[in-house]
Amino acid sequence: MKKTVITLFFITIFCSVFSFGQNGKDTLRVLFVGNSYTHINNLPQITSILSGKVNTKLITRASTVGGGRLSEHWKGERGLKTKEKIKNGNFDVVVLQGFSMAAINKPDSLTKYLKLFCNYIRKNGAEPYFYLTWARKRIPQYQKTIDSVYYSVANEMNATVVPVGRAWQLVEKLRPDVELFQIDGSHPSKFGAILSAYIFVATITKQIPHEPSRGYGIKDINGENISLMYFYKDEISDLVFFQKVAETIVFNK
């Protein structure tokens, strides 16, 4: 009887571990595909750091080039090896970010390559996520069009949208004093980047990182600390506000 109980105990433990490993991974490998909207302020690394505060750690990598379009990623132009990275990287999630004005100026091209990448990503064992970016500061009315293009393709391809642009829109409405843009009115400031990272973590892990830090950094190959982003004491309340925005936009709270 005792032997049977012990056997059942180990069978139960094995099944639990197997189930967790398959359906509730404690780590996920994420590839960010895009351009400067992705690599400025080290968005993939900041997202990974923030995920350390929830139950699922995101191990992030990137394939980016300034001004890059998804067509260039697909064709391997400008030295990009995005398809090779997807094929060989054993990723769970691949994030697709098109050129910032593509939904406005070339929606057909954006749609075409989002669909091609969706099929390719799934063929290689990962799930596609769409990085829904923001309208530029001087043309906020374009957010509706950007939303429409990304959500339309996502619905058709059963892909997940990471609603960063909608979060920016809400912050600009509720707290216009928080500057999300750099001086060019296009690229993200440190506040825009950290807000975007909150939306990524919430969308992918289904959890919100709490207890914001004043500094976010990593270690280099020599073990030395590298500061990626720093917030002053009086700016922490802005990060708490971003957490609430993430809850509203991602979880409809």
N, C-alpha and C positions, 0 to 999 in steps of 0.2 A: 504493500500500500504506500509506504513512504517513498519507495523508488518511483512509483507511478506519479505521485505528487510532484517529485523533483523533476521528472521528465516533462510533465505538463507545464511546470514553471518555466523551464528553459525554452520549450516550444512557444509559450506565450511571449517571452522576452524576444525571441528571434523574430516572431511575426510582427511585434510592435516595432522593432528596429527596422525591419524590411519595409513596413508600411510607411514609416516616417521618412526613410530614405527616398522612397518613390514619390510620395504625395505631399510631404511637408518638409522639404529640404531645409536644413539649417544654414546652408550656403547656396547661392545661385551665382552662376557665371554670366556676366552681362557685357555685351559688346555694344558700344555707342558708335554709330555710323553717322557722320555729318560733316560740319565745317566749323567756323569760328564760334558759332552759337553754342557749340558743344565744347570746344577745347579752351575757350577763354575762361579764366578763373578755375580751370581744372574741374569742370562739372562732374566728369566721371569719378574722379578721386574724392571730391567732396561728397558725392552721393554714397560712395563706399564708406567713408568715414561716418557719415550720419547713420548709415544702416547698422553700425556697431552698437547703436542704442536701442535696436529692436531685436526680435528673435531670429531674423533671417539676415545673415551677412551677405552683402552684395560684393562680389569680387569683379571689379570692372576693368575693362580694356577699351581702347578707342581706335577707330580708323577715321582720321579726319584730315582735311586740307582746307586752307582758307578759301572761302567762296565756293566750296565744292558743291556740286549737284549730284543727285542720286544717279543720274545717267553716267557721270564720270566714275562713280564708285562701281557701277555695274560693268562698265567697259574696261575698267582697270587703267584709266587715264591718269595723268599727272603723278605717276608713281604709286597709285593706290593699289592695294592688294586686298580689298575688302572681301571679295568672294572667297579667296583663299583662307582668310582669317575665319570666316564663317564656317567653311568646310572643315578646317583642321583645329578649331579652337575649343570644341566640345562645350559650346555655350548653351545656356538654358534660355536666355532672352537676347534678342538683338533689337536695339533701338534704332529707328530710322528717322533721320532729320533731313528734310529737303532744304534747298536754298530758300532763304527767308522770304523772297518775293515770288517764289515759284507758284504758289497757290493763286496769286493774283495775275501774274504775267504768262505763266506756262502751266496751267492746271492739267492739261492733257498729258504733258510729259511727266509731271509729278505723279499723276494717277497711274500711268503706265509702269513706271519704275517702282512705285510702292507695291503694285501687284506682282511684278516680276520678283522682287525681293521677298515678298511674303511666301510665295511658292518655294523659292530657293531656301529660305530660312527653315521652313518646315521640313523640307526634304533632308536637311542636315540636322534635324532633331531639336530645333529651338523654336521659340514662339516670337512672332513679330510684335513690337510695340511701336506706336507712332508718337514721335516727339512733336506735339502740337505747340508750335512756337507762338510768339506774340506779334501784334502789328507794331510797326515802327512808331515812334513817339508822335511824329507829325501827321500820321495817317491812322489814328485809332479805329476809324470806321471800317478798316479792312479786316478787323478781327472776325467779323461775321463770315466773310468769304473764306478766310483761312480755316475756320471751324468747319464750314460746310464741306470743303474739299476733303479734309482729313477724316471727318466722321463718315462721310459717304463711302469712301474706300474701306474704312475700318469695318463698317457694317457689312459691306459686300464680302470682304475677305475674313471676317470674324477675327479681326486683330484688335488689340487693346490700345486705346488712346491714352497718352499721358497728358492731361489737360493743363499744361504749363501756361499757355496763353490766357486761358480763362482765369487762372489764379492771378496773373499779372493784372488783368482787367478789373478784378475785384479789389485788389490792393489799390490800384489807381483811383477807384471810386471811393473807397472808404478812407484811405490814408495817402492822399496825393503828396503829402510831405515826405514820404519815403521814396527816394530816388532809385528806381529799378534800372535805369538806363545809364550807360556811359555818356560822355559829352556828345558823342555822335548821334544819339537818339536812336540807336539800333542795337548795339551790343549790350550785354548785361553788366551792370555794376556788381560789386560784391553782394549787395542786397538782392539783386535780380538772380544771381547765381545760387545763393543759398535758398531763396524761395523755390527756384526750379528744382533744386536737389530735394527739398522737402516733398514736393509733388511726386518726384520719381520714387522716392522711398515709400511713400504712402501708397502709390499705385501698384508697385511691384510686390511689396511685402504685406500690404493691407494693414500696416501699422504706422503710427506717427511717432517720430523720434521726439522725446521730451528732454528736459534738462539741457537747454542750449548752453554751449560753451562760448567763451570769449575768443578762443583760438582754435583753429583747425589746421592740422599739419600731418606730415608723414616723415618717415626716416629714409635717408638716401642709402646707397649700397654700403656706405661706411658706417651706418648706424647713427649718422648725424641728423638732428631734427631740422626739417624744412617747413617753414610757415607758409601755408597756402592762403589763409584768410584769417583776419583778426577783426574783432568787434570790440568797441569800447564799452565800458560798463553801462552807460546810458543807452546803448543800442540793443541790449539784451531784450528789452521789452518788445522791440521790433521783431525779434526772432520768435518770441512767444506768440505775437500776433500772427506771424507766418504759420505757426502750427495750427492755429484756429482756422486760418484760411484754407490750409490743406484739408482739415476735417470737413469744412464746408464744401469745397470743390470736389474732393475725391469720395467722401462718404456721405455727402448731402446732409450734414448735421447742422 
